[in-house]
Amino acid sequence: MAALSIDEVFQFAIRIEENGEKFYRKSAEKLAREDLKNIFNFLADEEIRHKEVFTNMLRKIETYQSTEKYPEDYFAYIRAYADRIVFSEKDLEKKLSTIEEIVDVVDFAIRKELDSILYYQEVKRLVPERYHELLEKIVNEERKHFLKLSRVLAELKNIKEA
């Protein structure tokens, strides 16, 4: 298997953000509570912003060859990981149709945020150092999303138990 190219890394990141935006928008449509709709729409808007960052980074990339030597297994891992978190519209619809409780929607969103964080942390090893700060900013935003969703999940669980 050939090594990942830098533009492939960013294409995966763009697709991850597109998937996140679709998931949050479709989830917001299904939610009855206005405050939760607002949170999910806010998160969808954030994903659009992240996509724009990656798209701009991709436009600026000249041919880049890493000076690091990574085993082929590492590139296979990154590709397989991205494939796992980059799912199709059909997969998204299927997943959303199986989720019945709002708690499950929020839990799924939390897992997707964690998947994104891990992907971007791994990608930092493959991209030029000048992009590390930008990637770290996006990771920090994904962490904020994780925390926001974790608070929502805790609130929902408290309401359910009350």
N, C-alpha and C positions, 0 to 999 in steps of 0.2 A: 504494500500500500504506500502510495506516495505521501510525502510530508504535507501537512496542511500549509496552504499559502496564507499570508497575512490577510488578504482580502477575503478569503474563505472564513477566517476567524470572525471578521467583522460582519460578513453576511449572516453567519449564525446568530451573532448578537442582535442584528437588525430583526431577524425572524423571531427571536425570543421576545423582543419588545413588541413586535406586531401581534404575536400570540397573546401576550399579556394584555394588550389594549383590547383585543377582541373578547378575551375572557371577562375582563372587568366590565366592558360595555354590556355584553350579553347577560352577565350576572345582575347588573344594575337593573336591566329591564325586567327581570324576574322578581326583584325584591319589592316587598310591600312598604317597608319602612323607609320614609324619606331620608332620614339621617344616614342609613346604610347605602341607599342609592347615591347620595352625595359623596360618600367615602369611596365607593367603587368607581364613580365617574371621575373623581379626583385622581385616583390611581391610574385609570385609563389615560387621562391627560398626561400624567407623569411618564407613562410608557411611550407616548408619542414624543415627548421631549427627549427621552433617552434614545429613541430611534433616530431623531434628528442629529443628536450628538454623534452617534455611530456612523450615520450617513455622511456627515461632514468629515469625520476622521477617515472614512474610506476614500472620499474624494481626494484627500491630501496625501494618501499613501503612494509613495513611489515604490518601485520594486524593492522589496526588503528581504534580505536573506539573514536569518538569524545566525549569529556566530556561535551560538550554543549548539551543543550536540545532544539531541534528545533521542532516546530509543524510539523505533517505529511504534512500539507498543503505546508510548505516550501519545503520539498523534492519533493512533487508533482509539485510544481512550477519550481524547478530546472530541473527536468526530462522533463517536458512539454516544457520549454524554450529550452533546448538542442535539443529536438526532432524537434522543429521549425527551429532551425538554422543548424541542421544536416540533410541535404537533400540528396536524392539518386542521382545517376548518371542520371537516367531517368528524375528526377525533374530538374536537372541542364540543361540537354539538352532542356527540354521543356521551361524553363525560357529563356535560351539564344536564342531559336528560336523565341520568342515573342519580343525580344528587337531589335529594328530597328535602333535607333540612338546611336552613340557613347556616347552621353551625358547620355543616359539611362543606358548604361553599367557601366559607371563611377558612376552614382548615385546608382545603385544597389550594386556596390562594396563598396561604402561608407556606405550604410546601413548594409552590412555584417560585415564590420569592427566595426561599433558601436555595433552590436549584440554581436560580440566576446568580446569586451571590457566589456560590461555589464555582460556577462556570467562569465568571469574570475574574475570580481569584486565580484560577488555573490559567486563564488566557494571559494574565500579566506576565507569565513566564515566557510567552511566545512573541510578545509585541515589543517594539522599540521602547526604550526607557522613557522617552519623551511623552508617551501615552499613558504611563503608569498613574500619574496624578489624576488625569481625567477618568480613568477606569476606577480609581479609588473613590472619586466623588460619586460615581454611579453606584458603586458597592455601598457606600454610605447611605445613599438615597434608598437603595433596596433594603438596607437594614432598617431605615425609618419606616418603610412600608411594612416590613415584618413586625416591627413593634406596634404600629398602628393596628394592624390586623390581629395581633396577639391580644391587644387590649379589647378590641371588639369581640373576639372569641371569649375572653374571660367574662365580659359583660353579658354576653348571650348565655353562657353557661350558668352564671349567677341568676339570671332571670328565669331560666328553665328550672333551676333547682328550687327557686323560691315558691 
